Amino acid sequence: MAANGDNRTGAGPGDALIPHVPGTGISFVRFAPEAPYDERLIFWEQRDLETAAAFRLLRQRLIDRGDPRIVLCTSAEPGEGKTTLAANLALAFAELGKHRVLLIEANFRSAALGEVFGFKPPAGFAAQLARHRQDPGAPWIVVQIANSPLFIMAAEPRCCPKCAAVLGEEAKFCGMCGTETVTTAGGSLDAVTFANAIKQFRESFHYVVVDAPAVLSSGDVNLMQDSADAIVFATRKGRSAARRLRRAIEQVAPAPVAAVALIDE
């Protein structure tokens, strides 16, 4: 992998911005998260418990069933745990210690990975896709988690135009300053550019885990699925409806659905 850039560890959100690196390939900035960790990072908070073991079992079942290298994590509807699924599956692959793993956030309307891992994206994935649409040779910018083999390309969070506080997907007012907000799509997905990006990432990373939007709330998953080797659905205990899950699986057919993971939080 061609990798250049800022090699600092322990950089805080204010240090995440890195200068443009000329040439092609992948440039990165290292970031070392500190405790307490987000509760969604089960591998760091509960790595010796049964919940973390379930993600290891999912990892092993994927490896045993064809070892898909590009895994798209989604759900039928929002709020069913797909980001928790994607983050911990990526951590489970990285735990093996012998492969580079890239975790991509492609849910532009409700970005959360930067918040989950505790950093501000140096360049959001939506903006990078738009740039590569015009300049395919531009370098990709990713965040490496400390000295681990886990790399993250998070999307830009939706922020208040006045105070820059991070907003929820459906928020109409900022909870910090009260400013009325405008709901935007947060970025558009170009299927061709996305497919070209995944093709390049296959050459630099052994596993790529994509945190995708919910199937029934966006057509973006259908634009991504041809680039994936397998799809894993997240469902949440006490919330997900079986009929909605069946409808979502039918919508992505004939793409291979490798597993359905129950997120019990």
C-alpha positions as a Markdown table, in Angstrom:
| # | Residue | x | y | z |
|---|---|---|---|---|
| 1 | Met | 0.0 | 0.0 | 0.0 |
| 2 | Ala | 1.2 | 3.5 | -0.8 |
| 3 | Ala | 0.9 | 5.3 | 2.4 |
| 4 | Asn | 2.2 | 8.7 | 3.3 |
| 5 | Gly | 1.3 | 11.5 | 5.6 |
| 6 | Asp | 1.1 | 12.6 | 9.3 |
| 7 | Asn | 2.4 | 9.8 | 11.5 |
| 8 | Arg | 1.6 | 11.3 | 14.9 |
| 9 | Thr | -0.1 | 9.2 | 17.5 |
| 10 | Gly | -2.6 | 10.5 | 20.1 |
| 11 | Ala | -3.7 | 13.4 | 17.9 |
| 12 | Gly | -6.9 | 15.1 | 19.1 |
| 13 | Pro | -9.8 | 16.2 | 16.9 |
| 14 | Gly | -8.1 | 19.6 | 16.3 |
| 15 | Asp | -5.0 | 17.8 | 15.0 |
| 16 | Ala | -6.8 | 15.6 | 12.5 |
| 17 | Leu | -6.5 | 17.9 | 9.6 |
| 18 | Ile | -3.5 | 17.0 | 7.4 |
| 19 | Pro | -2.0 | 18.8 | 4.4 |
| 20 | His | -2.7 | 17.6 | 0.9 |
| 21 | Val | -0.2 | 14.9 | 0.0 |
| 22 | Pro | 0.9 | 15.1 | -3.7 |
| 23 | Gly | 0.8 | 12.1 | -5.9 |
| 24 | Thr | -1.4 | 9.0 | -5.9 |
| 25 | Gly | -2.2 | 6.3 | -3.4 |
| 26 | Ile | -3.3 | 6.6 | 0.2 |
| 27 | Ser | -2.2 | 9.1 | 2.8 |
| 28 | Phe | -3.1 | 8.8 | 6.4 |
| 29 | Val | -3.1 | 10.4 | 9.9 |
| 30 | Arg | -2.7 | 8.2 | 13.0 |
| 31 | Phe | -5.2 | 8.7 | 15.8 |
| 32 | Ala | -5.0 | 7.0 | 19.2 |
| 33 | Pro | -8.4 | 6.9 | 21.0 |
| 34 | Glu | -8.4 | 7.1 | 24.7 |
| 35 | Ala | -10.7 | 5.6 | 27.3 |
| 36 | Pro | -13.5 | 5.9 | 28.1 |
| 37 | Tyr | -14.5 | 4.5 | 24.8 |
| 38 | Asp | -17.9 | 4.8 | 23.1 |
| 39 | Glu | -20.2 | 2.0 | 24.4 |
| 40 | Arg | -20.8 | 0.9 | 20.8 |
| 41 | Leu | -17.1 | -0.2 | 20.6 |
| 42 | Ile | -17.9 | -3.5 | 22.1 |
| 43 | Phe | -14.4 | -4.9 | 21.2 |
| 44 | Trp | -12.7 | -2.3 | 23.4 |
| 45 | Glu | -15.3 | -2.1 | 26.2 |
| 46 | Gln | -16.2 | -5.7 | 26.5 |
| 47 | Arg | -13.5 | -7.6 | 24.6 |
| 48 | Asp | -13.6 | -10.6 | 27.0 |
| 49 | Leu | -17.3 | -10.9 | 27.2 |
| 50 | Glu | -19.9 | -12.9 | 25.3 |
| 51 | Thr | -20.9 | -10.0 | 23.1 |
| 52 | Ala | -17.4 | -9.6 | 21.7 |
| 53 | Ala | -17.2 | -13.4 | 21.2 |
| 54 | Ala | -20.3 | -13.2 | 19.0 |
| 55 | Phe | -18.5 | -10.8 | 16.6 |
| 56 | Arg | -15.5 | -13.2 | 16.5 |
| 57 | Leu | -17.9 | -16.0 | 15.7 |
| 58 | Leu | -19.4 | -13.8 | 12.9 |
| 59 | Arg | -15.9 | -13.1 | 11.6 |
| 60 | Gln | -15.1 | -16.8 | 11.5 |
| 61 | Arg | -18.3 | -17.8 | 9.8 |
| 62 | Leu | -17.7 | -15.2 | 7.1 |
| 63 | Ile | -14.1 | -16.6 | 6.6 |
| 64 | Asp | -15.4 | -20.2 | 6.5 |
| 65 | Arg | -18.1 | -19.2 | 4.0 |
| 66 | Gly | -15.9 | -17.9 | 1.2 |
| 67 | Asp | -13.9 | -15.3 | 3.1 |
| 68 | Pro | -15.6 | -12.2 | 1.5 |
| 69 | Arg | -13.2 | -9.3 | 1.3 |
| 70 | Ile | -15.7 | -6.5 | 0.8 |
| 71 | Val | -18.5 | -6.7 | 3.4 |
| 72 | Leu | -21.4 | -4.3 | 3.3 |
| 73 | Cys | -23.2 | -3.8 | 6.6 |
| 74 | Thr | -26.7 | -2.6 | 6.5 |
| 75 | Ser | -30.2 | -2.9 | 8.1 |
| 76 | Ala | -33.8 | -2.8 | 6.9 |
| 77 | Glu | -34.4 | 0.6 | 8.7 |
| 78 | Pro | -32.3 | 3.2 | 10.6 |
| 79 | Gly | -31.6 | 2.7 | 14.2 |
| 80 | Glu | -31.1 | -1.1 | 14.1 |
| 81 | Gly | -27.4 | -1.2 | 14.9 |
| 82 | Lys | -25.6 | -1.3 | 11.5 |
| 83 | Thr | -22.9 | 1.1 | 12.6 |
| 84 | Thr | -22.3 | -1.0 | 15.8 |
| 85 | Leu | -22.1 | -4.0 | 13.5 |
| 86 | Ala | -19.7 | -2.5 | 11.0 |
| 87 | Ala | -17.3 | -1.0 | 13.6 |
| 88 | Asn | -17.0 | -4.2 | 15.6 |
| 89 | Leu | -16.8 | -6.5 | 12.6 |
| 90 | Ala | -13.9 | -4.3 | 11.4 |
| 91 | Leu | -12.3 | -4.5 | 14.8 |
| 92 | Ala | -12.8 | -8.3 | 14.8 |
| 93 | Phe | -10.9 | -8.6 | 11.4 |
| 94 | Ala | -8.2 | -6.2 | 12.7 |
| 95 | Glu | -7.8 | -8.3 | 15.8 |
| 96 | Leu | -6.3 | -11.1 | 13.6 |
| 97 | Gly | -3.3 | -8.8 | 13.3 |
| 98 | Lys | -2.2 | -10.0 | 9.8 |
| 99 | His | -4.4 | -8.0 | 7.4 |
| 100 | Arg | -5.0 | -4.3 | 6.8 |
| 101 | Val | -8.7 | -3.5 | 7.4 |
| 102 | Leu | -10.5 | -0.5 | 6.0 |
| 103 | Leu | -13.8 | 0.7 | 7.6 |
| 104 | Ile | -15.7 | 3.0 | 5.3 |
| 105 | Glu | -18.7 | 5.1 | 6.3 |
| 106 | Ala | -21.1 | 5.4 | 3.3 |
| 107 | Asn | -24.1 | 6.5 | 5.3 |
| 108 | Phe | -23.8 | 10.2 | 4.4 |
| 109 | Arg | -27.1 | 11.3 | 5.9 |
| 110 | Ser | -26.4 | 10.1 | 9.4 |
| 111 | Ala | -22.6 | 10.0 | 9.9 |
| 112 | Ala | -21.5 | 8.5 | 13.2 |
| 113 | Leu | -18.1 | 6.7 | 12.8 |
| 114 | Gly | -16.1 | 9.8 | 13.7 |
| 115 | Glu | -18.1 | 10.2 | 16.8 |
| 116 | Val | -17.9 | 6.5 | 17.7 |
| 117 | Phe | -14.0 | 6.4 | 17.5 |
| 118 | Gly | -13.6 | 10.0 | 18.8 |
| 119 | Phe | -12.0 | 11.9 | 15.9 |
| 120 | Lys | -13.0 | 14.5 | 13.4 |
| 121 | Pro | -12.6 | 13.2 | 9.8 |
| 122 | Pro | -9.6 | 14.9 | 8.1 |
| 123 | Ala | -11.6 | 14.5 | 4.9 |
| 124 | Gly | -15.0 | 13.1 | 4.7 |
| 125 | Phe | -15.7 | 10.1 | 2.4 |
| 126 | Ala | -18.5 | 12.0 | 0.6 |
| 127 | Ala | -16.2 | 14.9 | -0.3 |
| 128 | Gln | -13.4 | 12.5 | -1.3 |
| 129 | Leu | -15.8 | 10.6 | -3.7 |
| 130 | Ala | -16.8 | 14.0 | -5.2 |
| 131 | Arg | -13.1 | 14.9 | -5.6 |
| 132 | His | -12.2 | 11.6 | -7.2 |
| 133 | Arg | -15.1 | 12.0 | -9.7 |
| 134 | Gln | -13.1 | 14.9 | -11.0 |
| 135 | Asp | -9.6 | 13.8 | -10.3 |
| 136 | Pro | -9.3 | 9.9 | -10.1 |
| 137 | Gly | -5.6 | 10.2 | -9.3 |
| 138 | Ala | -6.0 | 12.2 | -6.1 |
| 139 | Pro | -4.8 | 10.5 | -2.9 |
| 140 | Trp | -7.3 | 9.0 | -0.5 |
| 141 | Ile | -7.0 | 10.2 | 3.1 |
| 142 | Val | -7.7 | 7.7 | 5.9 |
| 143 | Val | -7.3 | 7.6 | 9.6 |
| 144 | Gln | -5.2 | 4.8 | 11.1 |
| 145 | Ile | -6.2 | 3.8 | 14.6 |
| 146 | Ala | -3.0 | 4.0 | 16.6 |
| 147 | Asn | -0.5 | 1.4 | 15.3 |
| 148 | Ser | -3.2 | -1.2 | 14.6 |
| 149 | Pro | -4.1 | -2.6 | 11.1 |
| 150 | Leu | -7.5 | -0.8 | 11.3 |
| 151 | Phe | -8.0 | 2.2 | 9.0 |
| 152 | Ile | -11.1 | 4.4 | 8.9 |
| 153 | Met | -12.6 | 6.6 | 6.2 |
| 154 | Ala | -15.5 | 8.4 | 8.0 |
| 155 | Ala | -18.2 | 10.6 | 6.4 |
| 156 | Glu | -18.7 | 14.2 | 7.3 |
| 157 | Pro | -21.1 | 14.7 | 10.2 |
| 158 | Arg | -24.1 | 16.9 | 9.7 |
| 159 | Cys | -23.4 | 20.1 | 11.7 |
| 160 | Cys | -25.2 | 23.2 | 12.9 |
| 161 | Pro | -24.4 | 26.1 | 10.5 |
| 162 | Lys | -24.0 | 28.5 | 13.5 |
| 163 | Cys | -22.2 | 26.6 | 16.3 |
| 164 | Ala | -20.9 | 23.5 | 14.4 |
| 165 | Ala | -22.5 | 21.1 | 16.9 |
| 166 | Val | -23.1 | 17.7 | 15.4 |
| 167 | Leu | -26.8 | 17.1 | 14.5 |
| 168 | Gly | -28.9 | 14.1 | 14.3 |
| 169 | Glu | -30.3 | 13.0 | 10.9 |
| 170 | Glu | -33.8 | 14.4 | 11.5 |
| 171 | Ala | -32.9 | 17.3 | 13.8 |
| 172 | Lys | -34.8 | 20.5 | 12.9 |
| 173 | Phe | -33.2 | 22.7 | 15.6 |
| 174 | Cys | -29.7 | 22.6 | 17.1 |
| 175 | Gly | -29.8 | 21.4 | 20.7 |
| 176 | Met | -26.8 | 23.6 | 21.6 |
| 177 | Cys | -27.8 | 27.0 | 20.3 |
| 178 | Gly | -31.4 | 26.6 | 19.1 |
| 179 | Thr | -30.6 | 27.5 | 15.5 |
| 180 | Glu | -33.1 | 26.2 | 12.9 |
| 181 | Thr | -31.4 | 23.7 | 10.6 |
| 182 | Val | -31.9 | 22.5 | 7.1 |
| 183 | Thr | -32.0 | 18.8 | 6.4 |
| 184 | Thr | -29.7 | 17.8 | 3.6 |
| 185 | Ala | -28.8 | 14.6 | 2.0 |
| 186 | Gly | -25.2 | 15.0 | 3.3 |
| 187 | Gly | -23.7 | 13.9 | 0.0 |
| 188 | Ser | -24.6 | 11.9 | -3.1 |
| 189 | Leu | -23.3 | 8.5 | -4.1 |
| 190 | Asp | -21.9 | 8.0 | -7.5 |
| 191 | Ala | -22.0 | 4.3 | -8.2 |
| 192 | Val | -19.2 | 4.3 | -10.7 |
| 193 | Thr | -16.9 | 6.4 | -8.5 |
| 194 | Phe | -17.7 | 4.2 | -5.5 |
| 195 | Ala | -17.0 | 1.0 | -7.5 |
| 196 | Asn | -13.7 | 2.4 | -8.7 |
| 197 | Ala | -12.8 | 3.3 | -5.1 |
| 198 | Ile | -13.6 | -0.2 | -3.9 |
| 199 | Lys | -11.5 | -1.7 | -6.7 |
| 200 | Gln | -8.5 | 0.4 | -5.6 |
| 201 | Phe | -9.0 | -0.4 | -1.9 |
| 202 | Arg | -9.0 | -4.1 | -2.8 |
| 203 | Glu | -5.4 | -3.7 | -3.8 |
| 204 | Ser | -4.4 | -2.0 | -0.5 |
| 205 | Phe | -6.5 | -3.7 | 2.1 |
| 206 | His | -7.4 | -7.3 | 2.7 |
| 207 | Tyr | -10.8 | -6.5 | 4.2 |
| 208 | Val | -13.1 | -3.6 | 3.5 |
| 209 | Val | -16.1 | -3.2 | 5.8 |
| 210 | Val | -18.7 | -0.6 | 4.6 |
| 211 | Asp | -21.2 | 1.0 | 7.0 |
| 212 | Ala | -24.0 | 1.6 | 4.5 |
| 213 | Pro | -27.4 | 3.3 | 4.8 |
| 214 | Ala | -30.5 | 1.3 | 5.7 |
| 215 | Val | -32.0 | -0.4 | 2.7 |
| 216 | Leu | -35.6 | 0.8 | 3.0 |
| 217 | Ser | -34.7 | 4.4 | 3.6 |
| 218 | Ser | -32.3 | 4.9 | 0.7 |
| 219 | Gly | -31.6 | 3.6 | -2.7 |
| 220 | Asp | -27.8 | 4.0 | -2.1 |
| 221 | Val | -27.4 | 0.4 | -1.0 |
| 222 | Asn | -28.5 | -0.8 | -4.4 |
| 223 | Leu | -25.8 | 1.4 | -6.0 |
| 224 | Met | -23.2 | -0.2 | -3.7 |
| 225 | Gln | -24.1 | -3.8 | -3.6 |
| 226 | Asp | -22.4 | -4.8 | -6.9 |
| 227 | Ser | -19.1 | -3.8 | -5.4 |
| 228 | Ala | -19.6 | -6.0 | -2.3 |
| 229 | Asp | -18.7 | -9.7 | -1.9 |
| 230 | Ala | -21.3 | -10.2 | 0.9 |
| 231 | Ile | -24.0 | -8.3 | 2.8 |
| 232 | Val | -24.6 | -8.6 | 6.5 |
| 233 | Phe | -27.8 | -7.3 | 8.0 |
| 234 | Ala | -28.1 | -5.8 | 11.5 |
| 235 | Thr | -31.3 | -6.3 | 13.4 |
| 236 | Arg | -32.1 | -5.0 | 16.9 |
| 237 | Lys | -33.7 | -7.0 | 19.6 |
| 238 | Gly | -37.2 | -5.8 | 20.3 |
| 239 | Arg | -37.2 | -3.3 | 17.5 |
| 240 | Ser | -36.7 | -4.9 | 14.1 |
| 241 | Ala | -39.8 | -6.3 | 12.2 |
| 242 | Ala | -39.4 | -9.6 | 10.4 |
| 243 | Arg | -41.5 | -8.4 | 7.5 |
| 244 | Arg | -39.4 | -5.3 | 7.0 |
| 245 | Leu | -36.2 | -7.4 | 7.0 |
| 246 | Arg | -37.7 | -9.8 | 4.4 |
| 247 | Arg | -38.6 | -6.8 | 2.3 |
| 248 | Ala | -35.1 | -5.4 | 2.6 |
| 249 | Ile | -33.4 | -8.7 | 1.7 |
| 250 | Glu | -35.7 | -9.0 | -1.4 |
| 251 | Gln | -34.7 | -5.4 | -2.4 |
| 252 | Val | -31.0 | -6.3 | -2.5 |
| 253 | Ala | -31.5 | -9.7 | -4.3 |
| 254 | Pro | -29.7 | -11.4 | -5.9 |
| 255 | Ala | -26.8 | -9.9 | -4.0 |
| 256 | Pro | -25.4 | -12.5 | -1.5 |
| 257 | Val | -26.7 | -12.0 | 2.1 |
| 258 | Ala | -24.1 | -13.8 | 4.2 |
| 259 | Ala | -25.6 | -13.3 | 7.7 |
| 260 | Val | -28.1 | -11.5 | 9.8 |
| 261 | Ala | -26.7 | -10.2 | 13.1 |
| 262 | Leu | -28.8 | -9.6 | 16.2 |
| 263 | Ile | -27.6 | -6.5 | 18.0 |
| 264 | Asp | -28.7 | -6.8 | 21.6 |
| 265 | Glu | -28.0 | -3.4 | 23.4 |
